[in-house]
Amino acid sequence: MPLIETLPVRRDTAQWSVWGTVARIVVTDPALLAEAAAIVVAELAAVDAACSRFRADSELSAACRAGGRPVTVSPLLADLVGAALDAARRTGGDVDPTIGAALCGLGYDRDFAAVTGRDIAASLGPEAVRLQARTFARLVHGQIAETAGARGADPIEHYLSVIAEKTASLIATSARFGGLFSGVTPEQVEALTGYGETIGIAFQLSDDLLDIASESVQSGKTPGTDLREGVPTLPVLYALAGDDTDASAVRLRELLSSGPLVDDVLHAEALGLLRESAAMKRARETVRTYAEEARSRLAPLPEGSPRSAIEALCDFIADRTS
């Protein structure tokens, strides 16, 4: 039982359950208790309407449904997100009110006795817990940045930053855990972390190319799904940023600028143009650049089958078709 629930409730106190915890108000003048409680209830209701992940009609849910398209939010939601990000920034990710969804996905909104693997996590020590928290913070920051959009920043740099936080952060942490708990040198831990971060970016970028270049029989995915949903991946961003004047490049920019390509004919046209575009070739080179950078990060590791295995992953990601 939370400590607050053991405290006495007198004439100067109002107390009720909210959001899985307990709200408590204590006033100096009992005659004003009802008014004070009404103010707090109204404020909590406004917060709930702004950023509840359990309400389909909340502003946060509406922003998530926008799929990365710009949305207008209330000053309250903007302030709440700002406060959450400020808390994460000030504590290096140790305190981060924005990671609720990620934690709930691991079961931390249930009774801790029901959370599988908690003893394993605890046994890794405080450094592992801090690393895990910072990783969750990066992941959620990336999701928020993706939802908010570039907002005046360079769209390509913004996109690369988003995938670094949403995808690469997870692989970097996995690689770092491997180094930390296998007893390698600090230099090798950093090398593995850098490798994980860079190969994580390369993997996500290669996934973007797969959505465009591969047929379903190869990849198991429906080609052009991101185009149909209006998701701006790297080849699309390169195409939009291009200044080629040939007819196909101009037509491709026109199609991509129109938003989600839900019309089957326009979708097929854009997909065909994108596959043959200079933007697609540039995106492939970007993947190869990140894959080679990841390989170079492994230099501090000793030669042997473990290093060879993760070096081979660089080649696989650069050339993958599924």
Residue pairs with C-beta under 8 A, 6 or more apart in sequence:
2 21
2 22
4 15
4 22
4 24
5 15
5 22
7 24
9 15
11 30
11 33
12 26
12 27
12 28
12 29
12 30
12 33
13 24
13 25
13 26
13 27
13 33
14 24
14 25
14 33
14 34
14 36
14 37
15 22
15 23
15 24
15 25
16 22
16 23
17 23
18 44
19 44
19 48
20 109
23 40
23 44
25 33
25 36
25 37
25 40
27 33
27 36
46 76
47 76
47 80
48 55
48 58
49 55
49 57
49 58
49 59
50 58
50 59
50 60
50 73
50 74
50 76
50 77
50 80
51 58
51 59
51 60
51 77
51 80
51 81
52 58
52 60
52 61
53 60
53 61
53 100
53 101
55 61
59 73
59 74
59 77
60 77
62 71
63 71
63 73
63 147
64 147
66 147
67 229
67 230
67 231
68 146
68 147
68 149
68 230
68 231
68 232
69 149
69 230
70 148
70 149
70 151
71 147
81 98
81 144
83 97
84 96
84 97
84 98
85 98
85 141
85 144
87 95
87 96
87 97
88 95
88 96
88 97
88 98
88 137
88 141
92 134
93 130
93 133
93 134
93 135
93 136
93 137
93 138
94 130
94 133
94 134
96 133
96 136
96 137
96 140
98 137
98 140
98 141
98 144
99 133
99 136
99 137
99 139
99 140
100 109
101 140
102 136
102 139
102 140
103 109
103 136
106 115
107 114
107 115
107 116
108 115
112 118
121 128
121 129
121 132
122 129
124 177
124 181
127 180
128 177
128 180
131 173
131 176
131 177
132 173
135 169
135 170
135 172
135 173
138 165
138 169
139 165
139 166
139 169
139 170
141 165
142 161
142 162
142 163
142 164
142 165
142 166
142 169
143 166
145 158
145 161
145 162
145 165
146 162
146 166
149 158
150 158
150 159
155 232
155 237
155 240
155 241
156 234
156 237
156 238
156 241
159 232
159 233
159 234
159 237
160 201
160 234
163 200
163 201
163 204
163 205
164 197
164 200
164 201
166 204
167 200
167 201
167 203
167 204
168 196
168 197
168 198
168 199
168 200
168 201
168 204
169 197
169 200
170 200
171 196
171 197
171 199
171 200
171 203
172 193
172 194
172 196
172 197
172 200
173 193
173 196
174 196
175 192
175 193
175 195
175 196
176 189
176 192
176 193
176 196
178 192
179 188
179 189
179 191
179 192
179 193
180 189
184 192
184 301
185 300
187 300
188 300
188 301
190 300
191 297
191 298
191 299
191 300
191 301
192 297
192 301
194 297
195 294
195 297
195 298
195 310
198 290
198 293
198 294
198 297
199 290
199 291
199 294
199 310
199 313
199 314
199 317
201 290
202 287
202 290
202 291
202 294
202 314
202 317
202 318
203 317
205 234
205 283
205 286
205 287
205 290
206 287
206 317
206 318
206 320
208 226
208 233
208 234
208 235
208 283
209 234
209 235
209 280
209 283
209 284
209 287
210 219
210 221
210 320
210 321
210 322
211 219
211 221
211 223
211 224
211 225
211 226
211 227
211 233
212 223
212 224
212 226
212 227
212 233
212 235
212 271
212 274
212 275
212 280
213 275
213 280
214 221
214 223
214 321
214 322
215 223
216 222
216 223
218 321
218 322
219 321
219 322
220 322
223 271
224 261
224 267
224 270
224 271
226 232
226 233
226 236
227 236
227 256
227 260
227 261
227 267
227 270
227 271
227 274
228 260
228 261
228 262
228 267
229 260
230 259
230 260
230 261
232 240
234 283
234 286
235 274
235 277
235 279
235 280
235 282
235 283
236 256
236 274
236 279
238 278
238 279
238 280
238 282
238 283
239 249
239 252
239 253
239 256
239 274
239 277
239 279
240 253
240 256
240 257
242 249
242 253
242 278
242 279
244 250
244 278
248 273
248 276
248 277
249 277
249 278
251 269
251 273
252 270
252 273
252 274
252 277
252 279
255 261
255 266
255 269
255 270
255 273
256 270
256 274
258 266
261 267
261 270
274 280
287 317
287 318
288 318
291 314
291 315
291 317
291 318
292 314
292 318
294 314
295 311
295 314
298 307
298 310
298 311
301 307
